[in-house]
Amino acid sequence: MLAFFGMLLAVILVATLAGTDSQTLSYSDFLGRIDSESVKSVTIDGDGGIDGTLTDGSAFVTQLPTALNVSGLDQRL
């Protein structure tokens, strides 16, 4: 029984790590990449989570800061 749970944990761990191809960017780094035209596309969810793709094809995630005024971000993009 212990071996079964060990195998189950290993399968879950491998599946979780395989799905983490996105790099996490700070919000400042994200804005810098926008300004350098390194951001290809973004999706912003209702909670301010950002998933995107850089021009080199790599994926990234970041979070809109809740304490900052982020109005005008859509014009920067």
Sequence and secondary structure as in RCSB ss.txt:
>XXXX:A:sequence
MLAFFGMLLAVILVATLAGTDSQTLSYSDFLGRIDSESVKSVTIDGDGGIDGTLTDGSAFVTQLPTALNVSGLDQ
RL
>XXXX:A:secstr
 HHHHHHHHHHHHHHHHHT   EE  HHHHHHHHHTT EEEEEE TTSEEEEEETTS EEEEE  TTS  TTHHH
H 
